[in-house]
Amino acid sequence: MAKPKINEEQLYNDFNLELLDAIEKAGPLGTPMVAHAGLRLFTQMALDCAPNEIIGLGVVLDTIRDVKRDDEFESDE
């Protein structure tokens, strides 16, 4: 029996909505603490999943650059 095709775009969108719901629920902690917790969690995940620490740090830094680039692009519009 063939596996059903996964709609990655839909999963990605659903994941982002779930994150936004979690952020809203954690709102009383304050934005700095919620941001810190999320950054720690996802940074550690990137480091744990990478074949080595250097590659994991590269993934994290590339993501920071992407966010900065996206922010600069949106500022130009």
OpenMM code with the backbone's topology and positions (N, CA, C; nanometers):
from openmm import Vec3, app, unit

residues = "MET ALA LYS PRO LYS ILE ASN GLU GLU GLN LEU TYR ASN ASP PHE ASN LEU GLU LEU LEU ASP ALA ILE GLU LYS ALA GLY PRO LEU GLY THR PRO MET VAL ALA HIS ALA GLY LEU ARG LEU PHE THR GLN MET ALA LEU ASP CYS ALA PRO ASN GLU ILE ILE GLY LEU GLY VAL VAL LEU ASP THR ILE ARG ASP VAL LYS ARG ASP ASP GLU PHE GLU SER ASP GLU".split()
positions = [
    Vec3(0.0853, -0.1185, 0.0000),
    Vec3(0.0000, 0.0000, 0.0000),
    Vec3(0.0891, 0.1238, 0.0000),
    Vec3(0.0611, 0.2162, -0.0892),
    Vec3(0.1412, 0.3389, -0.1007),
    Vec3(0.1086, 0.4346, 0.0130),
    Vec3(0.2133, 0.5028, 0.0577),
    Vec3(0.1941, 0.6042, 0.1608),
    Vec3(0.1225, 0.7237, 0.1003),
    Vec3(0.0332, 0.7866, 0.1766),
    Vec3(-0.0316, 0.9076, 0.1249),
    Vec3(0.0725, 1.0191, 0.1095),
    Vec3(0.0563, 1.0994, 0.0057),
    Vec3(0.1495, 1.2087, -0.0185),
    Vec3(0.1337, 1.3148, 0.0905),
    Vec3(0.2477, 1.3621, 0.1387),
    Vec3(0.2483, 1.4638, 0.2445),
    Vec3(0.2500, 1.6012, 0.1790),
    Vec3(0.1606, 1.6866, 0.2230),
    Vec3(0.1569, 1.8238, 0.1746),
    Vec3(0.2455, 1.9070, 0.2676),
    Vec3(0.3723, 1.9206, 0.2290),
    Vec3(0.4694, 1.9885, 0.3153),
    Vec3(0.4323, 2.1340, 0.3409),
    Vec3(0.3795, 2.2010, 0.2409),
    Vec3(0.3415, 2.3419, 0.2597),
    Vec3(0.2326, 2.3544, 0.3653),
    Vec3(0.1343, 2.2647, 0.3605),
    Vec3(0.0263, 2.2676, 0.4592),
    Vec3(0.0792, 2.2352, 0.5979),
    Vec3(0.1675, 2.1361, 0.6077),
    Vec3(0.2275, 2.1022, 0.7373),
    Vec3(0.3061, 2.2198, 0.7941),
    Vec3(0.3819, 2.2865, 0.7066),
    Vec3(0.4607, 2.4028, 0.7480),
    Vec3(0.3682, 2.5133, 0.8000),
    Vec3(0.2615, 2.5404, 0.7264),
    Vec3(0.1660, 2.6444, 0.7683),
    Vec3(0.0974, 2.6073, 0.9000),
    Vec3(0.0578, 2.4806, 0.9135),
    Vec3(-0.0056, 2.4352, 1.0376),
    Vec3(0.0908, 2.4466, 1.1556),
    Vec3(0.2173, 2.4100, 1.1316),
    Vec3(0.3195, 2.4197, 1.2357),
    Vec3(0.3342, 2.5640, 1.2820),
    Vec3(0.3400, 2.6572, 1.1875),
    Vec3(0.3529, 2.7986, 1.2234),
    Vec3(0.2321, 2.8471, 1.3022),
    Vec3(0.1129, 2.8025, 1.2652),
    Vec3(-0.0071, 2.8414, 1.3406),
    Vec3(-0.0028, 2.7858, 1.4827),
    Vec3(0.0441, 2.6625, 1.4978),
    Vec3(0.0570, 2.6030, 1.6312),
    Vec3(0.1590, 2.6801, 1.7154),
    Vec3(0.2694, 2.7207, 1.6522),
    Vec3(0.3684, 2.8019, 1.7242),
    Vec3(0.3078, 2.9342, 1.7692),
    Vec3(0.2326, 2.9980, 1.6816),
    Vec3(0.1701, 3.1252, 1.7176),
    Vec3(0.0719, 3.1077, 1.8327),
    Vec3(-0.0029, 2.9968, 1.8325),
    Vec3(-0.0946, 2.9677, 1.9441),
    Vec3(-0.0169, 2.9499, 2.0743),
    Vec3(0.0945, 2.8768, 2.0678),
    Vec3(0.1761, 2.8552, 2.1880),
    Vec3(0.2340, 2.9870, 2.2383),
    Vec3(0.2784, 3.0720, 2.1470),
    Vec3(0.3329, 3.2025, 2.1849),
    Vec3(0.2258, 3.2871, 2.2523),
    Vec3(0.1056, 3.2834, 2.1986),
    Vec3(-0.0043, 3.3598, 2.2576),
    Vec3(-0.0352, 3.3100, 2.3995),
    Vec3(-0.0367, 3.1788, 2.4180),
    Vec3(-0.0635, 3.1217, 2.5506),
    Vec3(0.0456, 3.1584, 2.6503),
    Vec3(0.1687, 3.1701, 2.6010),
    Vec3(0.2818, 3.2025, 2.6890),
    Vec3(0.2980, 3.3530, 2.7063),
    Vec3(0.2107, 3.4312, 2.6468),
    Vec3(0.2188, 3.5768, 2.6504),
    Vec3(0.2449, 3.6370, 2.7872),
    Vec3(0.1816, 3.5862, 2.8938),
    Vec3(0.2066, 3.6445, 3.0256),
    Vec3(0.3528, 3.6382, 3.0704),
    Vec3(0.4314, 3.5506, 3.0099),
    Vec3(0.5744, 3.5444, 3.0437),
    Vec3(0.6505, 3.6657, 2.9915),
    Vec3(0.5957, 3.7310, 2.8920),
    Vec3(0.6615, 3.8457, 2.8306),
    Vec3(0.7379, 3.8050, 2.7054),
    Vec3(0.7411, 3.8956, 2.6114),
    Vec3(0.8041, 3.8681, 2.4826),
    Vec3(0.9507, 3.8271, 2.4940),
    Vec3(1.0325, 3.8970, 2.5744),
    Vec3(1.1735, 3.8555, 2.5817),
    Vec3(1.1917, 3.7114, 2.6293),
    Vec3(1.1150, 3.6689, 2.7300),
    Vec3(1.1300, 3.5334, 2.7816),
    Vec3(1.0796, 3.4300, 2.6805),
    Vec3(0.9687, 3.4602, 2.6134),
    Vec3(0.9152, 3.3676, 2.5133),
    Vec3(1.0133, 3.3553, 2.3962),
    Vec3(1.0675, 3.4671, 2.3505),
    Vec3(1.1656, 3.4640, 2.2414),
    Vec3(1.2893, 3.3864, 2.2834),
    Vec3(1.3365, 3.4099, 2.4034),
    Vec3(1.4549, 3.3396, 2.4535),
    Vec3(1.4305, 3.1890, 2.4581),
    Vec3(1.3164, 3.1492, 2.5092),
    Vec3(1.2843, 3.0062, 2.5192),
    Vec3(1.2782, 2.9422, 2.3803),
    Vec3(1.2141, 3.0099, 2.2862),
    Vec3(1.2046, 2.9567, 2.1506),
    Vec3(1.3400, 2.9473, 2.0832),
    Vec3(1.4208, 3.0520, 2.0985),
    Vec3(1.5545, 3.0502, 2.0388),
    Vec3(1.6400, 2.9387, 2.0980),
    Vec3(1.6335, 2.9215, 2.2293),
    Vec3(1.7104, 2.8124, 2.2938),
    Vec3(1.6661, 2.6766, 2.2415),
    Vec3(1.5358, 2.6565, 2.2355),
    Vec3(1.4822, 2.5280, 2.1920),
    Vec3(1.5256, 2.4946, 2.0497),
    Vec3(1.5039, 2.5893, 1.9583),
    Vec3(1.5322, 2.5607, 1.8180),
    Vec3(1.6818, 2.5630, 1.7869),
    Vec3(1.7594, 2.6415, 1.8600),
    Vec3(1.9048, 2.6374, 1.8433),
    Vec3(1.9580, 2.5024, 1.8878),
    Vec3(1.9109, 2.4558, 2.0028),
    Vec3(1.9551, 2.3244, 2.0513),
    Vec3(1.9128, 2.2144, 1.9552),
    Vec3(1.7931, 2.2248, 1.9000),
    Vec3(1.7458, 2.1252, 1.8044),
    Vec3(1.8370, 2.1218, 1.6812),
    Vec3(1.8739, 2.2394, 1.6308),
    Vec3(1.9628, 2.2458, 1.5139),
    Vec3(2.0976, 2.1838, 1.5458),
    Vec3(2.1505, 2.2125, 1.6631),
    Vec3(2.2796, 2.1558, 1.7029),
    Vec3(2.2705, 2.0041, 1.7206),
    Vec3(2.1625, 1.9571, 1.7802),
    Vec3(2.1455, 1.8137, 1.8040),
    Vec3(2.1270, 1.7345, 1.6741),
    Vec3(2.0608, 1.7936, 1.5759),
    Vec3(2.0308, 1.7228, 1.4507),
    Vec3(2.1465, 1.7254, 1.3514),
    Vec3(2.2371, 1.8186, 1.3675),
    Vec3(2.3482, 1.8336, 1.2729),
    Vec3(2.4528, 1.7241, 1.2964),
    Vec3(2.5257, 1.6901, 1.1908),
    Vec3(2.6315, 1.5885, 1.2067),
    Vec3(2.7428, 1.6318, 1.3021),
    Vec3(2.7641, 1.7639, 1.3132),
    Vec3(2.8621, 1.8137, 1.4094),
    Vec3(2.8249, 1.9573, 1.4478),
    Vec3(2.8921, 2.0080, 1.5498),
    Vec3(2.8575, 2.1391, 1.6042),
    Vec3(2.8775, 2.2514, 1.5022),
    Vec3(2.9841, 2.2432, 1.4230),
    Vec3(3.0122, 2.3485, 1.3246),
    Vec3(2.8988, 2.3590, 1.2228),
    Vec3(2.8513, 2.2459, 1.1736),
    Vec3(2.7406, 2.2475, 1.0773),
    Vec3(2.6139, 2.2994, 1.1449),
    Vec3(2.5885, 2.2573, 1.2682),
    Vec3(2.4717, 2.3060, 1.3417),
    Vec3(2.4748, 2.4560, 1.3603),
    Vec3(2.5914, 2.5092, 1.3972),
    Vec3(2.6045, 2.6543, 1.4120),
    Vec3(2.5862, 2.7240, 1.2774),
    Vec3(2.6335, 2.6599, 1.1708),
    Vec3(2.6138, 2.7159, 1.0370),
    Vec3(2.4664, 2.7260, 1.0015),
    Vec3(2.3900, 2.6241, 1.0374),
    Vec3(2.2453, 2.6259, 1.0124),
    Vec3(2.1812, 2.7427, 1.0873),
    Vec3(2.2187, 2.7600, 1.2130),
    Vec3(2.1635, 2.8683, 1.2946),
    Vec3(2.2013, 3.0043, 1.2347),
    Vec3(2.3268, 3.0223, 1.1999),
    Vec3(2.3709, 3.1508, 1.1432),
    Vec3(2.3060, 3.1782, 1.0079),
    Vec3(2.2903, 3.0745, 0.9249),
    Vec3(2.2227, 3.0926, 0.7962),
    Vec3(2.0782, 3.1378, 0.8167),
    Vec3(2.0140, 3.0826, 0.9178),
    Vec3(1.8759, 3.1208, 0.9474),
    Vec3(1.8683, 3.2663, 0.9923),
    Vec3(1.9618, 3.3074, 1.0758),
    Vec3(1.9657, 3.4476, 1.1202),
    Vec3(1.9838, 3.5394, 0.9991),
    Vec3(2.0746, 3.5023, 0.9090),
    Vec3(2.0959, 3.5834, 0.7879),
    Vec3(1.9693, 3.5889, 0.7026),
    Vec3(1.8995, 3.4753, 0.6895),
    Vec3(1.7753, 3.4724, 0.6118),
    Vec3(1.6708, 3.5661, 0.6712),
    Vec3(1.6565, 3.5626, 0.8021),
    Vec3(1.5589, 3.6494, 0.8689),
    Vec3(1.5957, 3.7951, 0.8469),
    Vec3(1.7233, 3.8271, 0.8625),
    Vec3(1.7688, 3.9646, 0.8433),
    Vec3(1.7445, 4.0093, 0.6991),
    Vec3(1.7763, 3.9212, 0.6030),
    Vec3(1.7555, 3.9519, 0.4612),
    Vec3(1.6067, 3.9752, 0.4330),
    Vec3(1.5208, 3.8877, 0.4874),
    Vec3(1.3763, 3.9027, 0.4684),
    Vec3(1.3275, 4.0347, 0.5268),
    Vec3(1.3792, 4.0698, 0.6443),
    Vec3(1.3406, 4.1941, 0.7103),
    Vec3(1.3836, 4.3147, 0.6271),
    Vec3(1.5043, 4.3099, 0.5723),
    Vec3(1.5531, 4.4202, 0.4880),
    Vec3(1.4712, 4.4314, 0.3613),
    Vec3(1.4330, 4.3171, 0.3033),
    Vec3(1.3516, 4.3164, 0.1823),
    Vec3(1.2151, 4.3800, 0.2100),
    Vec3(1.1527, 4.3425, 0.3223),
    Vec3(1.0223, 4.3971, 0.3565),
    Vec3(1.0303, 4.5467, 0.3846),
    Vec3(1.1431, 4.5927, 0.4376),
    Vec3(1.1617, 4.7357, 0.4662),
    Vec3(1.1696, 4.8163, 0.3379),
    Vec3(1.2203, 4.7551, 0.2305),
    Vec3(1.2339, 4.8238, 0.1033),
    Vec3(1.1016, 4.8390, 0.0309),
    Vec3(1.0034, 4.7611, 0.0678),
    Vec3(0.8733, 4.7643, -0.0031),
    Vec3(0.7895, 4.8817, 0.0371),
] * unit.nanometer
topology = app.Topology()
chain = topology.addChain("A")
for resn in residues:
    res = topology.addResidue(resn, chain)
    for name in ("N", "CA", "C"):
        topology.addAtom(name, app.Element.getBySymbol(name[0]), res)
